[in-house]
């Protein structure tokens, strides 16, 4: 503790935060009093160098207070997920209110939608893995509103990877958040029908992009680029989409990017009439059809964005262990950080262990710590979404 200095960012203590007078789980040592209190209460603390003031010399951090890289990423992820949950809940509440207002004949507050999207863009820009965590917290009972939110987050993350700037991301995010707003005018008996839609029912469902476009255009506050997303997110480059059957050359890249996010989230979500499929299977099926739907290059870019093993995936390692993917770094998508749930002998761990697969494999192609493949939750006997909720609950936040 003698190496701890004012200006360092304390990410974790050697005791529960609730046993201390500190209000925030993660903070900068802001003065001598805080420093003295930390030294009185703790034998050691973990410092996140990425958030430590640049005026603090690296030599002063010292081994006794420096977290390992995986610990640093874990604590950063938890902080950002905590912030993300607040933004997610606000956006989800907004969508619920909007859907209700439209059904009651009221207008949509596009300015509030912009505010929600600005917060989500900030979250994705700061930590895409934390944002993608939140897309795993799905519920079949609130499919439409959560789907809109998830498509927004996925689209922002994807278009950021494609090189779009902050202002463009806000416009794309606005279109993505409101892409299914027209469903508020679709009869609930069709929207929530557990079986296959009849031809007449499907024709009614197909009206939602045009309904949403006309509704948001009438307000006069939604940019044309966002309106295009709302109107054309079901179009395909082959011309076989709806409502206008446009060809690929007529569709802007952000429209197709949101369309990819829309299909991916729909395929991986539980619905009233079927369970969601594993992320790797959804990506394989989408890639197989890419020449006719979104274009091979754009589909490949999306796979690079979410990763071969997206956040929330259950994976089996070569040694037989089972783990949950919790963080994917852009430079090592095949070796993510995982939460080890079951050991190589098939025994459940009493306490899940956070593991950096890149560190365990250490560049060895024959390492037993490489991922063998994705496994379905029911196949492994694991509730991956419950585990994600448990991880978030450790932050003291109910989800």
N, C-alpha and C positions, 0 to 999 in steps of 0.2 A: 504493500500500500504506500510505501514511501515514494514510489514513482508516479503516483496519481497527482495530477496537476489541474488547476483551474483551466477551463477551456476544453477538457476532454469530455467525450460523450460516453456516459455510462449506459451500456445496453442491458446489463444483467447484474444482479447481486448474488451473493452466496447464500441468500436466505429469501424467504417470500417477501414480495413487495408490501404485502398487507401488514408485515411485522415491522414496518419502518414508517417514518412520518412523510415519506416522499409521495407526492400525489400522482406522479406520472411514471409509467413503466418504461423508462428510457428518457434521459435528460442530460443536458450539458452542465457540468460542474461550473456554477456561475459565480462563486466567490469563496473566500476563506471559511465562512461558516458552514457552507454545504460540504466543503472538503473535509473539515474537521468532523462533521457528523458522520460522513461516510467512513472515515478512518476509525471512529469510535464504534460504529455498529458492525463493520464488516472486516473479515480477515483478507478477503480479496473481492474484486469486482471485475467485470469484463468490459473492456473498452472497444468501441467500434471506431476504428481509425478513419473509416470513410466519412464519418459524421463529426469527427473531432476537428476543432478549429485549426486552421492551417498554421497559426502562429505557435502551436505546440510542437516542439521538436520531436521527431520520431524516436530519437534515442531515449526520450523521457518516458515513452509509453512502456517500454520494458516487457519482458516475457511474463512477469507475474500478473499483469493486468490486461494482456492482449488476448482476445478471443481467437480461436482458430478460424480459418476462412469459412468452414461450414457453419460454425456457431454464429459468425457475423452475418452470413446470409440468412440463417434461420431467424435471428432476432430482427433483422431488417424486414424480412418477410412478415413477421408477426406485427410489427409496427404499422406497416403499410396495409396489411389486411384489416387491422383495427380501423384505420382511417377509411379504407375502402368499404367496409361494412356500413359505416355511417352514410357514405355517399350512395351506396347501393340501396339502402333502406329509403333514403329520401327520394331517389329516382323511382323506386318501386311504388311508393306512396303516391307520387305524382301521376304515374301511369294508371294506377287504380282509380284515382279521382277523375282523370281525363276520360277514361272509358265510361265511367258512370255518368259524367256530365254530358257526353255525346248522346248516350241512350236517353237522357232526359231532355235532349234538344238544346243543350247549352253549347257555347263556343269553346274553342281550345285556347289556352293561354300559351302561345308559342314562346313568349319571353321567359317564362318559367322553365320551359323545355330547354332553352339555350343555357340557362343557369345550371341545370342538371348536367347537361353534356359538358360544359366547361369543367365541372368538377371531375367527371369521368375521364376527360382528356388529361387532366392533371395527374390523376391516379395512374393511368396507363403509361404516361410519359415517365413517371418516377419509377414505377416497378410493374412491368407487364405481367410477371409471374403472379404477383399479389392480385392483380385485376382478374387474371384468368382463373385463379382459385375461386373467385366469387361466382363465376359462371357455372361452377359445379353444384352450387346450392339451389337445386331445382325442386319444383313441386308440381306434380301433375294437376293438382287442384287449382293452381294459379298459372297455368301454362302460358296464356297469351301475354300477360304483363311481364312475367319473368323472361319469356322468350324475347320480347322486345328489348329488355334490358341487356340480356346476354348477347344478342346480335349487335347491339350498340358497342359493348365492350370489345367483342371480337373484331368488329369492323375497325374500330379505332386502332387496336393493336396491329391489325393486318396492314392498314393503310400507313401507319407509322413506319412499318418495315418496308413498305413500298417507297418511302421517301417523302410523303406529304408533310407539310409544315403545320404548325399549331392551328392557324386559322382555317386551313382546309380541313383539318381533322375535326374541328368543331362543326363545320358545315356537314361533313360526311356523318359525324356522330348524330347530328340532329335528324338527318334523313333516316338513319338506322334506328334511332330510338322511336321514331314515329312511323316506321315502315308498315306496320300492321294496324295503324290507327283506324283504317277503314273497317276493320273487323268489329268495331263498336256498333256498326250498323248491320252486321250479319246476325240473323236470328240465333239466339242462344241454343235452340234445339238443333240447329245445324252445326254451330261452332263446337258444341260439346257432345255431338253424337258419337256413341261408342263404336258403331259399326261403319261400314263403308258408305260413303255418300252416294245417293242416286244421281243420275245425270242432271236432273233439275236442281238438286241441292248443290251439286258441284258448280253448276253455272252461277248460282247465287253466291257461293263462296268466292268464285273468280272475280266478282265485282269489287272486292275490297281494295285492290290497288287503286282503281279509278275513283272509288268513293273517298278514300283517304286523300288522294291528290286534289280532288275538287274541294274537299273540306278545308285543307290546309292552304290551298291557293286563295280561297275566298277571304281568309284572314289577312293576306297581304304581307305577312311578316316572315315567311319562310323563303330562303333563297332558292333560285331556280334549280341549282344543283341538288339540293335536298329534296325538292319536289320530284325531280327525276328519279331519285332513289325510291321514293314512296310509290311512284307510278309504275316503275319498270323493274322492280326487284324480282319479279317472276318471269321476266323475259330471258331467253336463251340465245346464244350466238347462232344457232341453227335456224332460228325463226319460229321455233315450235313453242315458245312461251306465250304468256298473256299479260296484259289485255290486248296488245296491238300486234303481236307476232313480229317484233323487230328483229333484224339480223345483227350479227356481232359488230359490224362497222358502225351501226347506229347507236351502240350502247357505250356510254362512258365507262372508263375503268372503275371508278368508285361504285357505280351501279352494280357491276359484276362482282366487285369485292364484297359488297353487302349481301348480294345474292348467295355467294359462297358461304358467308357466315350464317345466313338464314337457313340454308339447307343443312349445314353441319350441326347447328344447334338443334334443329328439328329432328334430325336422325338420331342424335345422342340423348334426347330427352324422353322420359317416360310420358306416354300419352294415355288417355282413358281406354284406348283400344289396343295398345301394345307397349311393351317395355322399350326403353331406349337401347340402341346397340352400342357396342364397344367403340371407342373413338378410332382405333386403328382400322376396324372394319368399315366404318363410315368413310374414312379417308380413302381407303382402297376402292370402295364402290364409286365414290365421287371422282376419283382420278380416272377410273375405267371409262366414265362417260364424259370426261372433260372436253374432248374434241367437239362434242355436240352442245355442251352446256356453257362452260365458262372459259374455255381455252386451256390448253395444257400448261403453258408457262405460268399463267396466273394461279392455277391450281397447285402447281409445284411450289410457288411462292407462299401460298397459304400453308401448305404442309411444313415448309421451313419455319414459318411463323409460329405455329402451335406446337411443332415438334412431332417427331415420329411417336414419341411417348408423351402426350400432352399432360399438363397438370391435372391431377385427379385420376390418372390411369392406374390400374393395378397391373403390376408386372411380375413375371417370374424370372429369377436369375438362373444362370447356368448351373449354379450349385443347388438349385431347388428351392431357395428361399423366396418368399413372397413379400413385395414391398409396394408402397403407395408413392407415386411421383408427386413431389411437393414443390419443386422449383426446377425450372429449365433455363440454363444460361445459353445465350446465343452462340457462344463459341464451342459448346460441347453438348449438343442436343441429344446425342446418343448415350450420354453418361450424366443424367440428371442427379440432383439431390433427391433421395428417397427416404421414406419412413419405413424401416424394416419391421415387418409385422410377424413374420414366421421364419424360423431358422431353416437351415438346410435339411434338418431331420423332420421337418413338418410340424414342429412344436411352436405354438403361439408364444410370443415373447410377453412376459409379464408387463414390461414397459417398452413400448415401441422405441426403436433406436434410429436417430437421424444419421444417415450415411451419405457421404460424398462418393459416388461411384467412380468418378474420375480419379480420386485419391486411392481408392481400393484397387482399381485395375492397374494404375501406375503405368499406363501405356502398353501393357502386356496383352496382345490379341487373344491369348488362350486363357486369360484370367477367368476363374469361376464367378467373378463379380460382374461380368458382362450380362446385359439383359438378353434373355432367351426370347421373350415375346410378351405381349399383353395377354392377360387372362381376364375373363369375365368375373364379375363380383360373385355371382351365384355359383360359378364353377369353383372358385376358391373358397367359398363359404365366408366371404368378407363383405361387410357393408361399407364400401369405400366412401359414400357420401356422409354416413354417420361418423366415420373417422375424421373426415374433413371438418365436420361440425365440432367434434371433440377437440381437435387441434385449435380451432377458433375459440371454443369455450374456455380454453386455458388462458385466453386473454381476459376472461371475466365478462364476456359479452354473449348474451343469449342470441341464438339464430334460429 
